[in-house]
Amino acid sequence: MDPFRIARSLPASVGPVLCLLAGSCLAETIVVTDSHHPVTNAGDARVIELDRAEQLTKALSAGLPTNPQLATISAKNRLSSEEGRRITAELRRAYQDVADARGLRVQKIPAVVVDRSFVVYGLADVAAATELIDAYQKGAN
């Protein structure tokens, strides 16, 4: 079955596109999105929010004094705190997520990627997107 036939049979308002991605075959589901395109029914999928690093950076700098010297002292104290270390670790993860999403060569968001080989674009319901991919795979066999 042609993967684009599935996309053409879907309602135009949803408009997801199913296509093949180059990459290794891993049994996983990865969702690539941002805070402006929330997803539902993600289950155990790995969700990559492309703007998460920006959100964390804002959280780290929120409420710092306008005086540069005081802001530097306050920022150092904040970073050395338990909360600061937690946010820093999350920030590292967020940047790694962006690198991983680039490696998937996702064209638009939201994107639901299964086994690094199949992607459904434009569908915020992750369970529905994976069902489309499952149906395609069963039809292709």
SULZI-V511675 format. One record per residue. RES is the residue in one small letter. PHI is phi in whole degrees, -180 to 180 (999 if undefined). OMEGA is omega in whole degrees, 0 to 359 (none if undefined). D_FIRST is the distance of its C-alpha to the first C-alpha in Angstrom with 1 decimal. Layout:
res = [RES;RES]
phi = [PHI;PHI]
omega = [OMEGA;OMEGA]
d_first = [D_FIRST;D_FIRST]
This chain:
res = [m;d;p;f;r;i;a;r;s;l;p;a;s;v;g;p;v;l;c;l;l;a;g;s;c;l;a;e;t;i;v;v;t;d;s;h;h;p;v;t;n;a;g;d;a;r;v;i;e;l;d;r;a;e;q;l;t;k;a;l;s;a;g;l;p;t;n;p;q;l;a;t;i;s;a;k;n;r;l;s;s;e;e;g;r;r;i;t;a;e;l;r;r;a;y;q;d;v;a;d;a;r;g;l;r;v;q;k;i;p;a;v;v;v;d;r;s;f;v;v;y;g;l;a;d;v;a;a;a;t;e;l;i;d;a;y;q;k;g;a;n]
phi = [999;-71;-61;-78;-65;-60;-63;-68;-84;-84;-57;-63;-68;-84;63;-70;-120;-102;-151;-90;-117;-75;155;-77;-96;-121;-80;-154;-119;-122;-111;-113;-154;-146;-68;-88;-130;-65;-114;-125;53;-76;54;-90;-65;-81;-104;-105;-100;-64;-102;-64;-61;-63;-63;-67;-62;-63;-64;-66;-96;-62;76;-71;-63;-76;-71;-57;-68;-67;-64;-63;-64;-63;-65;-63;-63;-63;-67;-85;-77;-58;-62;-62;-66;-64;-66;-62;-64;-64;-64;-59;-62;-64;-68;-66;-60;-63;-63;-64;-64;-62;-64;-78;60;-66;-93;-157;-124;-71;-132;-111;-111;-117;54;54;-125;-125;-139;-117;-99;83;-111;-79;-86;-63;-61;-65;-65;-68;-64;-61;-66;-59;-62;-63;-64;-66;-72;-78;-83]
omega = [179;181;181;175;177;181;181;182;180;178;181;181;179;174;178;179;177;178;180;174;174;178;180;184;177;180;180;174;179;178;178;183;171;185;179;180;183;179;178;176;182;180;181;182;173;181;178;175;187;181;181;180;178;179;180;178;177;179;179;184;182;175;177;179;179;177;184;181;178;179;179;179;180;180;178;178;180;181;181;178;177;179;179;178;178;180;178;178;177;179;176;179;181;178;176;177;179;178;179;179;177;178;178;179;178;185;178;183;354;178;176;184;179;179;181;182;184;180;170;179;169;181;184;179;185;180;179;179;180;175;176;180;177;180;178;181;178;179;181;182;none]
d_first = [0.0;3.8;6.3;8.7;7.5;8.4;11.5;12.4;12.4;14.8;18.6;20.0;22.7;20.6;18.4;16.6;14.3;11.8;11.9;12.8;16.6;18.7;20.8;21.8;20.1;22.2;21.7;22.6;21.8;23.6;24.2;25.7;27.7;31.3;34.1;33.3;29.7;30.2;27.4;27.5;26.4;26.3;27.5;27.8;25.8;27.8;28.5;29.6;31.7;32.3;35.7;37.1;39.4;40.9;41.5;43.2;45.4;46.6;47.4;49.4;51.4;51.9;55.6;57.0;60.4;60.7;63.3;61.6;63.9;63.5;59.7;59.6;61.6;59.6;56.3;57.5;58.7;55.4;53.4;55.6;55.3;52.9;50.8;50.8;49.7;46.8;45.7;46.0;43.8;41.2;41.6;40.9;37.7;36.7;37.1;35.1;32.3;32.3;32.2;29.3;27.3;28.1;26.9;23.4;23.5;22.5;22.5;23.7;24.6;23.9;21.2;19.8;18.9;17.7;18.6;19.4;15.9;13.9;15.6;15.7;18.4;20.8;20.5;23.8;22.9;21.8;21.0;18.7;16.9;16.6;15.3;12.4;11.7;12.4;10.1;7.1;8.8;9.4;6.1;5.5;9.0]
